[in-house]
Amino acid sequence: MNDKQLKAMLRQDFLAFSRKAILELDGTKFDRGTYLEYLATELTAFVDGPTNRLLVNLPPRHLKTLLFSVCLAAWKFAHEPSAKIMVVTYAEQLAESIARWIRGILQSEWFK
């Protein structure tokens, strides 16, 4: 896959975008698991409008924060720079980390 094809895929495929973002953020690699493909489909429907509400219950360490709060926000900003997003957490430190991760994606070379 050449560079142009990779960039096109990252613009169109939320899961591919998330895999790249998470790899760049903390070095975590993950496969295209069935549940991740399903989540990516549901998140894309949520952010694009057909789904108005989405509730997801997953055990700890299943990429909820990185997929939902970090990657989804960066994905939305990539497609709609004027979007307004509110991320609500239980702790101020987590909110700061999420904001830092989103900013890290938006300022990364591969994202530009």
CNS distance restraints for C-alpha pairs under 8 A (distance, minus, plus):
assign (resid   1 and name CA) (resid   5 and name CA) 6.10 0.50 0.50
assign (resid   1 and name CA) (resid   6 and name CA) 6.46 0.50 0.50
assign (resid   2 and name CA) (resid   6 and name CA) 6.26 0.50 0.50
assign (resid   3 and name CA) (resid   7 and name CA) 6.22 0.50 0.50
assign (resid   4 and name CA) (resid   8 and name CA) 6.27 0.50 0.50
assign (resid   5 and name CA) (resid   9 and name CA) 6.15 0.50 0.50
assign (resid   6 and name CA) (resid  10 and name CA) 6.20 0.50 0.50
assign (resid   7 and name CA) (resid  11 and name CA) 6.30 0.50 0.50
assign (resid   8 and name CA) (resid  12 and name CA) 6.36 0.50 0.50
assign (resid   9 and name CA) (resid  13 and name CA) 5.64 0.50 0.50
assign (resid   9 and name CA) (resid  16 and name CA) 7.07 0.50 0.50
assign (resid   9 and name CA) (resid  17 and name CA) 7.85 0.50 0.50
assign (resid  10 and name CA) (resid  14 and name CA) 7.04 0.50 0.50
assign (resid  10 and name CA) (resid  16 and name CA) 5.75 0.50 0.50
assign (resid  10 and name CA) (resid  17 and name CA) 4.73 0.50 0.50
assign (resid  11 and name CA) (resid  17 and name CA) 7.14 0.50 0.50
assign (resid  13 and name CA) (resid  17 and name CA) 6.19 0.50 0.50
assign (resid  14 and name CA) (resid  18 and name CA) 6.03 0.50 0.50
assign (resid  14 and name CA) (resid  40 and name CA) 6.26 0.50 0.50
assign (resid  14 and name CA) (resid  44 and name CA) 7.07 0.50 0.50
assign (resid  14 and name CA) (resid  75 and name CA) 7.26 0.50 0.50
assign (resid  15 and name CA) (resid  19 and name CA) 6.08 0.50 0.50
assign (resid  15 and name CA) (resid  32 and name CA) 7.98 0.50 0.50
assign (resid  15 and name CA) (resid  36 and name CA) 7.60 0.50 0.50
assign (resid  15 and name CA) (resid  37 and name CA) 6.96 0.50 0.50
assign (resid  15 and name CA) (resid  40 and name CA) 5.72 0.50 0.50
assign (resid  16 and name CA) (resid  20 and name CA) 6.27 0.50 0.50
assign (resid  17 and name CA) (resid  21 and name CA) 6.11 0.50 0.50
assign (resid  17 and name CA) (resid  71 and name CA) 7.75 0.50 0.50
assign (resid  17 and name CA) (resid  75 and name CA) 7.70 0.50 0.50
assign (resid  18 and name CA) (resid  22 and name CA) 5.97 0.50 0.50
assign (resid  18 and name CA) (resid  67 and name CA) 6.67 0.50 0.50
assign (resid  18 and name CA) (resid  71 and name CA) 5.62 0.50 0.50
assign (resid  19 and name CA) (resid  23 and name CA) 6.02 0.50 0.50
assign (resid  19 and name CA) (resid  29 and name CA) 6.93 0.50 0.50
assign (resid  19 and name CA) (resid  30 and name CA) 6.88 0.50 0.50
assign (resid  20 and name CA) (resid  24 and name CA) 6.16 0.50 0.50
assign (resid  21 and name CA) (resid  25 and name CA) 6.05 0.50 0.50
assign (resid  21 and name CA) (resid  71 and name CA) 6.95 0.50 0.50
assign (resid  21 and name CA) (resid 105 and name CA) 6.46 0.50 0.50
assign (resid  22 and name CA) (resid  26 and name CA) 6.11 0.50 0.50
assign (resid  22 and name CA) (resid  27 and name CA) 6.73 0.50 0.50
assign (resid  22 and name CA) (resid  28 and name CA) 6.06 0.50 0.50
assign (resid  22 and name CA) (resid  29 and name CA) 7.43 0.50 0.50
assign (resid  22 and name CA) (resid  66 and name CA) 7.23 0.50 0.50
assign (resid  22 and name CA) (resid  71 and name CA) 7.94 0.50 0.50
assign (resid  23 and name CA) (resid  27 and name CA) 4.29 0.50 0.50
assign (resid  23 and name CA) (resid  28 and name CA) 4.89 0.50 0.50
assign (resid  23 and name CA) (resid  29 and name CA) 5.72 0.50 0.50
assign (resid  25 and name CA) (resid 101 and name CA) 7.04 0.50 0.50
assign (resid  25 and name CA) (resid 104 and name CA) 7.54 0.50 0.50
assign (resid  25 and name CA) (resid 105 and name CA) 7.54 0.50 0.50
assign (resid  32 and name CA) (resid  36 and name CA) 6.36 0.50 0.50
assign (resid  32 and name CA) (resid  37 and name CA) 6.45 0.50 0.50
assign (resid  33 and name CA) (resid  37 and name CA) 6.30 0.50 0.50
assign (resid  34 and name CA) (resid  38 and name CA) 6.25 0.50 0.50
assign (resid  35 and name CA) (resid  39 and name CA) 6.09 0.50 0.50
assign (resid  36 and name CA) (resid  40 and name CA) 6.02 0.50 0.50
assign (resid  37 and name CA) (resid  41 and name CA) 6.22 0.50 0.50
assign (resid  38 and name CA) (resid  42 and name CA) 6.27 0.50 0.50
assign (resid  39 and name CA) (resid  43 and name CA) 5.93 0.50 0.50
assign (resid  40 and name CA) (resid  44 and name CA) 6.01 0.50 0.50
assign (resid  41 and name CA) (resid  45 and name CA) 6.29 0.50 0.50
assign (resid  42 and name CA) (resid  46 and name CA) 6.13 0.50 0.50
assign (resid  42 and name CA) (resid  51 and name CA) 7.95 0.50 0.50
assign (resid  43 and name CA) (resid  47 and name CA) 6.11 0.50 0.50
assign (resid  43 and name CA) (resid  68 and name CA) 7.72 0.50 0.50
assign (resid  43 and name CA) (resid  72 and name CA) 7.61 0.50 0.50
assign (resid  44 and name CA) (resid  48 and name CA) 5.93 0.50 0.50
assign (resid  45 and name CA) (resid  49 and name CA) 6.09 0.50 0.50
assign (resid  45 and name CA) (resid  50 and name CA) 5.62 0.50 0.50
assign (resid  45 and name CA) (resid  51 and name CA) 5.58 0.50 0.50
assign (resid  46 and name CA) (resid  50 and name CA) 6.31 0.50 0.50
assign (resid  46 and name CA) (resid  51 and name CA) 4.55 0.50 0.50
assign (resid  46 and name CA) (resid  52 and name CA) 6.21 0.50 0.50
assign (resid  46 and name CA) (resid  53 and name CA) 7.13 0.50 0.50
assign (resid  46 and name CA) (resid  54 and name CA) 7.02 0.50 0.50
assign (resid  47 and name CA) (resid  51 and name CA) 7.74 0.50 0.50
assign (resid  47 and name CA) (resid  72 and name CA) 7.97 0.50 0.50
assign (resid  47 and name CA) (resid  76 and name CA) 7.18 0.50 0.50
assign (resid  58 and name CA) (resid  62 and name CA) 6.59 0.50 0.50
assign (resid  58 and name CA) (resid  64 and name CA) 7.43 0.50 0.50
assign (resid  60 and name CA) (resid  64 and name CA) 7.92 0.50 0.50
assign (resid  63 and name CA) (resid  67 and name CA) 5.73 0.50 0.50
assign (resid  64 and name CA) (resid  68 and name CA) 5.62 0.50 0.50
assign (resid  64 and name CA) (resid  69 and name CA) 7.59 0.50 0.50
assign (resid  65 and name CA) (resid  69 and name CA) 5.22 0.50 0.50
assign (resid  65 and name CA) (resid  70 and name CA) 6.58 0.50 0.50
assign (resid  66 and name CA) (resid  70 and name CA) 4.92 0.50 0.50
assign (resid  66 and name CA) (resid  71 and name CA) 5.98 0.50 0.50
assign (resid  67 and name CA) (resid  71 and name CA) 4.99 0.50 0.50
assign (resid  67 and name CA) (resid  72 and name CA) 6.08 0.50 0.50
assign (resid  68 and name CA) (resid  72 and name CA) 5.27 0.50 0.50
assign (resid  68 and name CA) (resid  73 and name CA) 7.52 0.50 0.50
assign (resid  69 and name CA) (resid  73 and name CA) 6.00 0.50 0.50
assign (resid  69 and name CA) (resid  87 and name CA) 6.60 0.50 0.50
assign (resid  69 and name CA) (resid  98 and name CA) 6.97 0.50 0.50
assign (resid  70 and name CA) (resid  74 and name CA) 6.31 0.50 0.50
assign (resid  70 and name CA) (resid  98 and name CA) 6.03 0.50 0.50
assign (resid  70 and name CA) (resid  99 and name CA) 7.70 0.50 0.50
assign (resid  70 and name CA) (resid 101 and name CA) 6.50 0.50 0.50
assign (resid  70 and name CA) (resid 102 and name CA) 5.36 0.50 0.50
assign (resid  71 and name CA) (resid  75 and name CA) 5.92 0.50 0.50
assign (resid  71 and name CA) (resid 102 and name CA) 7.19 0.50 0.50
assign (resid  72 and name CA) (resid  76 and name CA) 6.06 0.50 0.50
assign (resid  73 and name CA) (resid  77 and name CA) 6.19 0.50 0.50
assign (resid  73 and name CA) (resid  85 and name CA) 6.95 0.50 0.50
assign (resid  73 and name CA) (resid 102 and name CA) 7.04 0.50 0.50
assign (resid  74 and name CA) (resid  78 and name CA) 6.09 0.50 0.50
assign (resid  74 and name CA) (resid 102 and name CA) 5.87 0.50 0.50
assign (resid  74 and name CA) (resid 105 and name CA) 6.83 0.50 0.50
assign (resid  74 and name CA) (resid 106 and name CA) 6.55 0.50 0.50
assign (resid  75 and name CA) (resid  79 and name CA) 6.45 0.50 0.50
assign (resid  76 and name CA) (resid  80 and name CA) 5.75 0.50 0.50
assign (resid  76 and name CA) (resid  81 and name CA) 7.44 0.50 0.50
assign (resid  76 and name CA) (resid  83 and name CA) 7.11 0.50 0.50
assign (resid  77 and name CA) (resid  81 and name CA) 4.47 0.50 0.50
assign (resid  77 and name CA) (resid  82 and name CA) 7.11 0.50 0.50
assign (resid  77 and name CA) (resid  83 and name CA) 6.21 0.50 0.50
assign (resid  87 and name CA) (resid  95 and name CA) 7.27 0.50 0.50
assign (resid  88 and name CA) (resid  95 and name CA) 7.16 0.50 0.50
assign (resid  89 and name CA) (resid  94 and name CA) 6.72 0.50 0.50
assign (resid  89 and name CA) (resid  95 and name CA) 5.95 0.50 0.50
assign (resid  90 and name CA) (resid  94 and name CA) 7.61 0.50 0.50
assign (resid  91 and name CA) (resid  95 and name CA) 6.50 0.50 0.50
assign (resid  92 and name CA) (resid  96 and name CA) 6.24 0.50 0.50
assign (resid  93 and name CA) (resid  97 and name CA) 6.25 0.50 0.50
assign (resid  94 and name CA) (resid  98 and name CA) 6.13 0.50 0.50
assign (resid  95 and name CA) (resid  99 and name CA) 6.21 0.50 0.50
assign (resid  96 and name CA) (resid 100 and name CA) 6.10 0.50 0.50
assign (resid  97 and name CA) (resid 101 and name CA) 6.11 0.50 0.50
assign (resid  98 and name CA) (resid 102 and name CA) 6.17 0.50 0.50
assign (resid  99 and name CA) (resid 103 and name CA) 6.12 0.50 0.50
assign (resid 100 and name CA) (resid 104 and name CA) 6.01 0.50 0.50
assign (resid 101 and name CA) (resid 105 and name CA) 6.33 0.50 0.50
assign (resid 102 and name CA) (resid 106 and name CA) 6.27 0.50 0.50
assign (resid 103 and name CA) (resid 107 and name CA) 6.04 0.50 0.50
assign (resid 104 and name CA) (resid 108 and name CA) 5.98 0.50 0.50
assign (resid 105 and name CA) (resid 111 and name CA) 6.57 0.50 0.50
assign (resid 106 and name CA) (resid 111 and name CA) 6.14 0.50 0.50
assign (resid 106 and name CA) (resid 112 and name CA) 7.31 0.50 0.50
assign (resid 107 and name CA) (resid 111 and name CA) 6.98 0.50 0.50
assign (resid 107 and name CA) (resid 112 and name CA) 7.03 0.50 0.50
assign (resid 108 and name CA) (resid 112 and name CA) 6.51 0.50 0.50
